[in-house]
């Protein structure tokens, strides 16, 4: 590859890289889902009271 890369090409490449990174790692910024299964308390259960 000869020559220099124009600023517009570098800007588009950086924008695509950042956007794809946020798309892939987007679930890291979301709150975790509520637990479910046998270990989870029923939805209407009252929280445990501590003495």
Protein Blocks (a to p, Z undefined) as FASTA:
>chain_A
ZZjddfklmmmmmmmmmmmmmmmmmmmmpccdddedjkbccfklccdddZZ
